Amino acid sequence: MSIDPQGERDARLRNKPQANEGQLPVMVYDWKAMPLTSENIWHAQMAGWPRILTYDYVADSALKKRLMSHKRYHSLTAAGVVNLRGQWRDEYPFASTVENGGSVFVGHAPVDEQIRQGTMIRQFYADHEALLHCVRAGTPFFFEVKVINYPAAPVR
């Protein structure tokens, strides 16, 4: 279990479940469909980054865009993570989550996988009404991230 540096700073994490006992929606990454993105998530989780994440609800869309840009800058650029030709830097936990405000795992994945991942994340939040949940219920939207079909040994 990893220590979340934001746990004491962000009230949204106060009642965060430590495991999914069937009550949380699951964002599934299939290694067969997005191998490098899935591998990055798998390695991040094996290294202690959380499987349960919290949607970072921000009501003002302009503020949300600036916040995500700020998170990405500090996670990637300021941390000195280099770009690789034909690949984008891939961070976990996602910039759209509260957990991204501290330490993140950074890997690389092909541009097409990263574009598909962005679409997948936005669709997951829409399908599960993450924004409406935060507004209506007044409570954080927690979800699990799970990698399936990951081979026993990494294949590159």
SEDRENMI-661108 format. One record per residue: residue number from 1; residue in one letter; z, x, y of N, C-alpha, C in turn. Coordinates in nm, 4 decimals, always signed. Atoms other than C-alpha are relative to their C-alpha. Example, Ala and Ser with C-alpha at 12.3 -4.5 7.8 and 13.67 -1.06 7.14 Angstrom:
// SEDRENMI-661108
NODE_1_a_+0.0000_+0.0890_-0.1190_+0.7800_+1.2300_-0.4500_+0.0000_+0.0900_+0.1200 .
NODE_2_s_-0.0060_-0.0820_-0.1190_+0.7140_+1.3670_-0.1060_+0.0730_-0.0770_+0.1090 .
// end
This chain:
// SEDRENMI-661108
NODE_1_m_+0.0000_+0.0839_-0.1176_+0.0000_+0.0000_+0.0000_+0.0000_+0.0881_+0.1235 .
NODE_2_s_+0.0075_-0.0801_-0.1209_-0.0949_+0.1390_+0.3378_+0.0906_-0.0577_+0.1074 .
NODE_3_i_-0.0790_+0.0442_-0.1137_+0.1100_+0.1213_+0.6518_-0.0963_-0.0344_+0.1117 .
NODE_4_d_+0.0887_+0.0458_-0.1066_-0.0640_-0.0773_+0.9229_+0.0614_+0.0376_+0.1336 .
NODE_5_p_-0.0577_-0.0440_-0.1270_-0.0101_+0.0947_+1.2584_+0.0102_-0.1124_+0.1018 .
NODE_6_q_-0.0059_+0.1106_-0.0947_-0.0643_-0.2382_+1.4354_+0.1050_-0.1031_-0.0383 .
NODE_7_g_-0.0892_+0.1032_+0.0499_+0.1834_-0.4361_+1.2291_+0.1116_-0.0371_+0.0962 .
NODE_8_e_-0.1086_+0.0279_-0.0922_+0.4593_-0.4040_+1.4855_-0.0515_-0.0413_+0.1376 .
NODE_9_r_+0.0543_+0.0289_-0.1328_+0.2274_-0.4447_+1.7872_-0.0687_-0.1349_+0.0084 .
NODE_10_d_+0.0810_+0.1205_-0.0051_+0.0279_-0.7526_+1.6910_+0.0673_-0.1132_-0.0768 .
NODE_11_a_-0.0718_+0.1125_+0.0605_+0.2084_-1.0799_+1.6277_-0.0844_-0.0727_-0.1038 .
NODE_12_r_+0.0866_+0.0689_+0.0968_-0.0962_-1.2117_+1.4372_+0.0175_+0.0540_-0.1408 .
NODE_13_l_-0.0174_-0.0598_+0.1322_-0.0088_-0.9789_+1.1516_+0.1388_-0.0252_-0.0586 .
NODE_14_r_-0.1389_+0.0191_+0.0414_+0.3533_-1.0886_+1.1281_+0.0133_-0.0714_-0.1344 .
NODE_15_n_-0.0098_+0.0763_+0.1253_+0.2991_-1.3421_+0.8446_-0.1207_+0.0211_-0.0910 .
NODE_16_k_+0.1193_-0.0296_+0.0787_-0.0040_-1.1785_+0.6886_+0.0349_+0.0142_-0.1481 .
NODE_17_p_-0.0236_-0.0147_+0.1441_-0.0178_-1.2220_+0.3098_-0.0369_+0.1418_-0.0459 .
NODE_18_q_+0.0291_-0.1326_+0.0541_-0.0109_-0.8976_+0.1143_-0.0994_-0.0064_-0.1148 .
NODE_19_a_+0.0943_+0.0202_+0.1108_-0.2204_-1.0427_-0.1685_-0.0543_-0.1417_+0.0093 .
NODE_20_n_+0.0600_+0.1329_+0.0031_-0.4499_-1.3370_-0.2220_+0.0380_-0.0656_-0.1322 .
NODE_21_e_-0.0413_+0.0734_+0.1198_-0.2925_-1.5803_-0.4643_-0.0797_-0.1292_-0.0116 .
NODE_22_g_+0.0883_+0.1144_+0.0099_-0.5887_-1.8162_-0.4465_-0.0058_-0.0869_+0.1242 .
NODE_23_q_-0.0037_+0.0844_-0.1182_-0.5128_-1.9559_-0.1009_-0.0946_+0.0485_+0.1109 .
NODE_24_l_+0.0852_-0.0557_-0.1053_-0.7471_-1.7334_+0.1033_-0.1471_+0.0009_-0.0414 .
NODE_25_p_+0.1420_-0.0161_+0.0318_-1.1260_-1.7363_+0.1271_-0.0303_+0.1466_-0.0315 .
NODE_26_v_+0.0355_-0.1356_+0.0425_-1.2949_-1.4317_-0.0257_-0.1414_+0.0336_+0.0470 .
NODE_27_m_+0.1297_-0.0540_-0.0407_-1.5782_-1.2343_+0.1349_-0.0406_+0.0979_-0.1102 .
NODE_28_v_+0.0397_-0.0782_+0.1168_-1.7649_-1.0912_-0.1639_-0.1169_+0.0923_+0.0330 .
NODE_29_y_+0.1068_-0.0993_-0.0123_-1.9716_-0.7730_-0.1525_-0.0453_+0.0361_-0.1402 .
NODE_30_d_+0.0562_-0.0315_+0.1303_-2.2000_-0.7248_-0.4505_-0.0648_+0.1380_+0.0073 .
NODE_31_w_+0.0508_-0.1362_-0.0006_-2.2622_-0.3577_-0.5207_-0.1489_+0.0032_-0.0347 .
NODE_32_k_+0.1407_+0.0029_+0.0401_-2.5968_-0.4504_-0.6806_-0.0906_-0.0388_+0.1171 .
NODE_33_a_+0.0797_+0.0442_-0.1145_-2.7165_-0.6093_-0.3532_+0.0101_+0.0956_+0.1191 .
NODE_34_m_-0.0227_-0.0915_-0.1122_-2.5649_-0.3662_-0.0980_+0.0836_+0.1182_-0.0499 .
NODE_35_p_-0.0775_-0.1042_+0.0659_-2.4668_-0.0516_-0.2878_+0.0806_+0.0923_+0.0918 .
NODE_36_l_-0.0749_-0.0963_-0.0817_-2.3698_+0.1878_-0.0080_+0.1064_-0.0673_+0.0854 .
NODE_37_t_-0.1004_+0.0743_-0.0771_-2.1933_-0.0707_+0.2078_+0.1164_-0.0384_-0.0911 .
NODE_38_s_-0.1036_+0.0374_+0.0963_-2.0042_-0.1956_-0.0993_+0.0810_+0.1216_-0.0432 .
NODE_39_e_-0.0708_-0.1220_+0.0394_-1.9203_+0.1599_-0.2017_+0.0963_+0.0451_+0.1094 .
NODE_40_n_-0.0892_-0.0371_-0.1105_-1.7773_+0.2326_+0.1444_+0.1253_-0.0871_+0.0001 .
NODE_41_i_-0.1149_+0.0913_+0.0026_-1.5547_-0.0759_+0.1229_+0.0896_+0.0326_-0.1190 .
NODE_42_w_-0.0774_-0.0322_+0.1202_-1.4484_+0.0110_-0.2315_+0.0852_+0.1243_+0.0227 .
NODE_43_h_-0.0742_-0.1250_-0.0255_-1.3513_+0.3669_-0.1295_+0.1106_-0.0219_+0.1029 .
NODE_44_a_-0.1014_+0.0277_-0.1019_-1.1680_+0.2399_+0.1801_+0.1207_-0.0704_-0.0621 .
NODE_45_q_-0.1097_+0.0738_+0.0625_-0.9651_-0.0047_-0.0261_+0.0767_+0.0873_-0.0994 .
NODE_46_m_-0.0673_-0.0896_+0.0939_-0.8915_+0.2557_-0.2941_+0.0850_+0.1036_+0.0742 .
NODE_47_a_-0.0749_-0.0976_-0.0801_-0.7693_+0.4879_-0.0165_+0.1156_-0.0648_+0.0768 .
NODE_48_g_-0.1159_+0.0654_-0.0592_-0.5234_+0.2237_+0.1077_-0.0259_-0.0947_+0.1154 .
NODE_49_w_+0.0278_+0.0993_-0.1042_-0.7010_+0.0214_+0.3732_+0.0117_-0.1382_-0.0618 .
NODE_50_p_-0.0337_+0.1305_+0.0572_-0.6156_-0.3485_+0.3314_-0.1183_-0.0796_-0.0528 .
NODE_51_r_+0.0982_+0.0943_+0.0553_-0.8044_-0.5998_+0.1189_+0.0066_-0.1325_+0.0755 .
NODE_52_i_-0.0193_+0.1223_-0.0773_-0.6601_-0.8859_+0.3241_-0.0171_+0.0367_+0.1473 .
NODE_53_l_+0.0281_-0.0276_-0.1405_-0.7991_-0.8898_+0.6781_+0.0257_-0.1243_+0.0845 .
NODE_54_t_-0.0299_+0.1059_-0.0954_-0.7368_-1.0996_+0.9893_-0.1105_-0.0065_+0.1039 .
NODE_55_y_+0.1049_+0.0201_-0.1003_-1.0173_-1.2413_+1.2021_+0.0599_+0.0203_+0.1386 .
NODE_56_d_-0.0493_-0.0314_-0.1343_-0.9755_-1.1102_+1.5571_-0.0546_-0.1025_+0.0985 .
NODE_57_y_+0.0423_+0.1103_-0.0870_-1.0018_-1.4347_+1.7518_+0.0201_+0.0371_+0.1467 .
NODE_58_v_-0.0040_-0.0180_-0.1449_-1.0865_-1.3882_+2.1187_-0.0823_-0.1142_+0.0581 .
NODE_59_a_+0.0660_+0.1202_-0.0523_-1.1726_-1.7045_+2.3127_-0.1175_+0.0315_+0.0914 .
NODE_60_d_+0.1032_-0.0343_-0.0978_-1.3786_-1.5405_+2.5865_-0.1053_+0.0884_-0.0672 .
NODE_61_s_+0.1035_-0.0741_+0.0733_-1.7118_-1.4260_+2.4350_-0.0345_+0.1330_+0.0664 .
NODE_62_a_+0.0280_-0.1270_-0.0679_-1.7724_-1.1598_+2.7019_+0.1115_+0.1004_-0.0276 .
NODE_63_l_-0.1136_-0.0866_+0.0302_-1.4236_-1.0197_+2.6468_-0.0070_+0.0466_-0.1447 .
NODE_64_k_+0.0110_-0.0361_+0.1415_-1.4779_-1.0284_+2.2698_-0.1042_+0.1100_-0.0199 .
NODE_65_k_+0.1055_-0.1011_+0.0115_-1.8013_-0.8287_+2.3047_+0.0497_+0.1358_+0.0493 .
NODE_66_r_-0.0539_-0.1261_-0.0531_-1.6257_-0.5667_+2.5192_+0.1049_+0.0584_-0.0934 .
NODE_67_l_-0.1047_-0.0457_+0.0915_-1.3316_-0.5494_+2.2778_-0.0598_+0.0643_-0.1245 .
NODE_68_m_+0.0635_-0.0560_+0.1198_-1.5562_-0.4942_+1.9751_-0.0693_+0.1318_+0.0326 .
NODE_69_s_+0.0649_-0.1239_-0.0421_-1.7540_-0.2298_+2.1647_+0.1041_+0.1109_+0.0169 .
NODE_70_h_-0.1086_-0.0962_-0.0194_-1.4278_-0.0577_+2.2599_+0.0533_+0.0493_-0.1355 .
NODE_71_k_-0.0478_-0.0382_+0.1331_-1.3068_-0.0650_+1.8977_-0.0985_+0.0951_-0.0669 .
NODE_72_r_+0.1020_-0.0840_+0.0642_-1.6349_+0.0793_+1.7716_-0.0060_+0.1378_+0.0644 .
NODE_73_y_+0.0023_-0.1295_-0.0684_-1.6310_+0.3517_+2.0366_+0.1124_+0.0881_-0.0522 .
NODE_74_h_-0.1139_-0.0811_+0.0443_-1.2838_+0.4654_+1.9343_-0.0033_+0.0294_-0.1489 .
NODE_75_s_+0.0074_-0.0225_+0.1441_-1.3473_+0.4269_+1.5609_-0.1073_+0.1010_-0.0366 .
NODE_76_l_+0.1165_-0.0777_+0.0403_-1.6800_+0.6056_+1.5588_-0.0312_+0.1154_+0.0956 .
NODE_77_t_+0.0455_-0.1021_-0.0937_-1.7906_+0.7933_+1.8699_+0.1123_+0.0949_+0.0403 .
NODE_78_a_-0.1103_-0.0843_-0.0455_-1.4571_+0.9173_+2.0035_+0.0604_+0.0791_-0.1152 .
NODE_79_a_-0.0537_-0.0692_+0.1175_-1.3526_+1.0111_+1.6495_-0.0935_+0.1113_-0.0482 .
NODE_80_g_+0.0929_-0.1066_+0.0351_-1.6584_+1.2371_+1.6261_-0.0813_-0.0257_-0.1247 .
NODE_81_v_+0.0791_+0.0328_+0.1188_-1.8306_+1.0527_+1.3403_-0.1476_+0.0088_+0.0372 .
NODE_82_v_+0.1411_-0.0229_-0.0329_-2.1922_+1.1678_+1.3412_-0.0898_-0.1085_-0.0575 .
NODE_83_n_+0.1040_+0.0881_+0.0526_-2.4991_+0.9542_+1.2949_-0.0822_+0.0782_-0.1007 .
NODE_84_l_+0.0900_-0.0614_+0.0970_-2.7156_+1.0266_+0.9925_-0.1355_-0.0682_+0.0127 .
NODE_85_r_+0.1348_+0.0551_-0.0145_-3.0906_+0.9776_+1.0059_-0.0236_-0.1142_-0.0998 .
NODE_86_g_+0.0315_+0.1142_+0.0843_-3.1915_+0.6347_+0.8734_+0.1201_-0.0803_-0.0463 .
NODE_87_q_-0.1209_+0.0719_+0.0396_-2.8305_+0.5200_+0.8355_+0.0845_-0.0291_+0.1237 .
NODE_88_w_-0.0963_+0.0322_-0.1044_-2.5679_+0.3569_+1.0523_+0.1385_+0.0313_-0.0517 .
NODE_89_r_-0.1406_-0.0199_+0.0352_-2.2005_+0.4350_+1.0592_+0.0586_-0.1363_-0.0373 .
NODE_90_d_-0.0542_+0.1229_+0.0581_-2.0110_+0.1757_+0.8577_+0.1517_+0.0103_+0.0006 .
NODE_91_e_-0.1454_-0.0080_-0.0108_-1.6478_+0.1059_+0.9441_+0.0680_-0.1125_-0.0776 .
NODE_92_y_-0.0836_+0.0983_+0.0685_-1.3826_-0.0718_+0.7423_+0.1445_+0.0332_+0.0329 .
NODE_93_p_+0.0265_+0.1405_-0.0220_-1.1854_-0.2754_+0.8368_-0.1025_-0.0236_+0.1110 .
NODE_94_f_+0.1066_+0.0357_-0.0922_-1.4611_-0.4506_+1.0333_+0.0516_-0.0072_+0.1438 .
NODE_95_a_-0.0364_+0.0083_-0.1414_-1.4618_-0.4435_+1.4150_+0.0437_-0.1410_+0.0391 .
NODE_96_s_-0.0362_+0.1389_-0.0311_-1.4217_-0.8236_+1.4086_+0.1378_-0.0379_-0.0536 .
NODE_97_t_-0.1330_+0.0280_+0.0545_-1.0750_-0.7904_+1.2517_+0.1086_+0.0704_+0.0808 .
NODE_98_v_-0.1159_-0.0569_-0.0694_-0.7318_-0.7204_+1.3960_+0.0297_+0.1389_-0.0555 .
NODE_99_e_-0.0349_-0.1267_+0.0652_-0.6836_-0.4371_+1.1449_-0.0856_+0.1170_+0.0484 .
NODE_100_n_+0.0877_-0.1059_-0.0498_-0.9695_-0.2413_+1.3052_+0.0586_+0.0704_+0.1216 .
NODE_101_g_-0.0568_-0.0592_-0.1210_-0.7505_-0.1607_+1.6065_+0.0684_+0.1327_-0.0209 .
NODE_102_g_-0.0665_-0.1270_+0.0269_-0.5925_+0.1382_+1.4365_-0.0927_+0.0923_-0.0755 .
NODE_103_s_+0.0765_-0.0905_+0.0836_-0.7166_+0.3671_+1.1652_-0.1075_-0.0763_-0.0769 .
NODE_104_v_+0.1071_+0.0616_+0.0780_-1.0501_+0.2891_+0.9986_-0.0623_+0.1030_-0.0935 .
NODE_105_f_+0.0779_-0.0822_+0.0918_-1.2519_+0.4250_+0.7070_-0.1441_-0.0058_+0.0494 .
NODE_106_v_+0.1385_-0.0021_-0.0469_-1.6002_+0.5343_+0.8124_-0.0879_+0.0664_-0.1045 .
NODE_107_g_+0.1022_-0.0521_+0.0885_-1.8957_+0.5804_+0.5818_-0.1347_-0.0199_+0.0672 .
NODE_108_h_+0.1354_+0.0242_-0.0509_-2.2705_+0.5526_+0.6246_-0.0729_-0.0899_-0.0986 .
NODE_109_a_+0.0793_+0.0893_+0.0846_-2.5132_+0.2928_+0.4936_-0.1350_-0.0217_+0.0670 .
NODE_110_p_+0.1325_+0.0230_-0.0567_-2.8831_+0.2152_+0.5382_+0.0019_-0.1120_+0.1037 .
NODE_111_v_+0.0081_+0.0971_-0.1094_-2.9755_+0.0198_+0.8498_-0.0197_-0.1415_-0.0532 .
NODE_112_d_+0.0248_+0.1352_+0.0501_-3.1089_-0.2756_+0.6478_+0.1248_-0.0611_-0.0632 .
NODE_113_e_-0.1253_+0.0516_+0.0573_-2.7781_-0.3075_+0.4579_+0.0968_-0.0393_+0.1110 .
NODE_114_q_-0.0922_+0.0290_-0.1092_-2.5826_-0.2953_+0.7828_-0.0395_-0.1258_+0.0761 .
NODE_115_i_+0.0465_+0.1229_-0.0646_-2.7984_-0.5670_+0.9390_+0.0349_-0.1208_-0.0872 .
NODE_116_r_-0.0355_+0.1099_+0.0925_-2.7496_-0.7841_+0.6276_+0.1508_-0.0245_+0.0008 .
NODE_117_q_-0.1453_+0.0148_-0.0034_-2.3764_-0.7152_+0.6404_+0.0435_-0.0764_+0.1261 .
NODE_118_g_-0.0345_+0.0705_-0.1232_-2.3544_-0.8296_+1.0041_-0.0279_-0.1487_-0.0118 .
NODE_119_t_+0.0357_+0.1402_+0.0214_-2.5329_-1.1517_+0.9143_+0.0977_-0.0654_-0.0970 .
NODE_120_m_-0.0912_+0.0528_+0.1008_-2.3092_-1.1984_+0.6103_+0.1382_-0.0285_+0.0601 .
NODE_121_i_-0.1316_+0.0182_-0.0617_-1.9892_-1.1529_+0.8132_-0.0008_-0.1204_+0.0939 .
NODE_122_r_+0.0090_+0.1136_-0.0922_-2.1008_-1.3959_+1.0857_-0.0089_-0.1322_-0.0764 .
NODE_123_q_+0.0143_+0.1217_+0.0792_-2.2023_-1.6529_+0.8221_+0.1303_-0.0366_-0.0699 .
NODE_124_f_-0.1293_+0.0245_+0.0653_-1.8713_-1.6149_+0.6372_+0.0976_-0.0647_+0.0977 .
NODE_125_y_-0.0895_+0.0570_-0.1009_-1.6743_-1.6799_+0.9571_-0.0414_-0.1431_+0.0344 .
NODE_126_a_+0.0489_+0.1353_-0.0316_-1.8952_-1.9819_+1.0350_+0.0292_-0.0967_-0.1150 .
NODE_127_d_-0.0206_+0.0866_+0.1169_-1.8763_-2.1241_+0.6798_+0.1470_-0.0405_-0.0157 .
NODE_128_h_-0.1433_+0.0252_+0.0175_-1.4965_-2.0981_+0.6800_+0.0684_-0.0404_+0.1302 .
NODE_129_e_-0.0497_+0.0452_-0.1302_-1.4599_-2.2065_+1.0440_+0.1166_+0.0847_+0.0506 .
NODE_130_a_-0.1058_-0.0921_-0.0418_-1.2549_-1.8990_+1.1313_+0.0434_-0.0248_+0.1437 .
NODE_131_l_-0.0311_+0.0228_-0.1405_-1.2755_-1.9626_+1.5047_+0.0750_-0.1322_+0.0175 .
NODE_132_l_-0.0662_+0.1301_-0.0105_-1.1854_-2.3321_+1.4722_+0.1399_+0.0026_-0.0605 .
NODE_133_h_-0.1317_-0.0126_+0.0630_-0.8986_-2.2442_+1.2390_+0.0997_+0.0587_+0.0990 .
NODE_134_c_-0.0901_-0.0656_-0.0950_-0.7467_-2.0127_+1.4998_+0.0343_-0.0924_+0.1166 .
NODE_135_v_-0.0209_+0.0882_-0.1147_-0.7917_-2.2667_+1.7804_+0.0812_-0.1232_-0.0392 .
NODE_136_r_-0.0661_+0.1258_+0.0404_-0.6868_-2.5846_+1.5946_+0.1396_+0.0229_-0.0578 .
NODE_137_a_-0.1267_-0.0219_+0.0689_-0.4121_-2.4485_+1.3732_+0.0933_+0.0884_+0.0814 .
NODE_138_g_-0.0827_-0.0916_-0.0779_-0.2941_-2.1872_+1.6203_+0.0569_+0.1123_-0.0836 .
NODE_139_t_-0.0454_-0.1069_+0.0886_-0.2518_-1.9457_+1.3316_-0.1167_+0.0917_-0.0325 .
NODE_140_p_+0.1080_-0.0935_+0.0327_-0.4484_-1.6383_+1.2276_-0.0803_-0.0455_-0.1212 .
NODE_141_f_+0.0869_+0.0256_+0.1142_-0.7416_-1.6669_+0.9869_-0.0017_+0.1260_-0.0861 .
NODE_142_f_-0.0059_-0.1112_+0.0945_-0.6739_-1.4382_+0.6906_-0.1044_-0.0218_-0.1085 .
NODE_143_f_+0.0965_+0.0076_+0.1095_-0.9290_-1.3585_+0.4216_+0.0042_+0.1294_-0.0792 .
NODE_144_e_+0.0053_-0.1171_+0.0875_-0.9804_-1.1190_+0.1319_-0.1426_+0.0548_-0.0034 .
NODE_145_v_+0.1298_-0.0645_+0.0188_-1.2644_-0.8681_+0.1008_+0.0008_+0.0611_-0.1401 .
NODE_146_k_+0.0042_-0.0418_+0.1407_-1.3697_-0.8012_-0.2579_-0.1384_+0.0570_-0.0333 .
NODE_147_v_+0.1245_-0.0607_+0.0471_-1.6343_-0.5729_-0.4108_-0.0152_-0.0328_-0.1481 .
NODE_148_i_+0.0278_+0.0300_+0.1404_-1.7955_-0.6870_-0.7352_-0.1133_+0.0880_-0.0507 .
NODE_149_n_+0.1053_-0.0774_+0.0688_-2.0232_-0.5091_-0.9857_-0.0006_+0.1475_+0.0372 .
NODE_150_y_-0.0070_-0.1424_-0.0327_-1.9029_-0.1663_-0.8750_+0.0033_+0.0804_-0.1300 .
NODE_151_p_+0.0022_-0.0775_+0.1256_-1.9887_+0.0918_-1.1456_+0.1247_+0.0862_-0.0144 .
NODE_152_a_-0.1170_-0.0823_+0.0271_-1.7215_+0.3027_-1.3087_-0.0039_+0.1305_+0.0786 .
NODE_153_a_+0.0161_-0.1233_-0.0774_-1.8582_+0.6152_-1.1395_-0.1007_-0.0235_+0.1118 .
NODE_154_p_+0.0952_+0.0206_-0.1108_-2.0260_+0.6212_-0.7980_-0.1379_+0.0538_-0.0341 .
NODE_155_v_+0.1383_-0.0407_+0.0219_-2.4038_+0.6433_-0.8154_-0.0637_+0.0219_+0.1359 .
NODE_156_r_+0.0666_-0.0296_-0.1285_-2.5919_+0.8085_-0.5282_-0.1379_+0.0528_-0.0252 .
// end
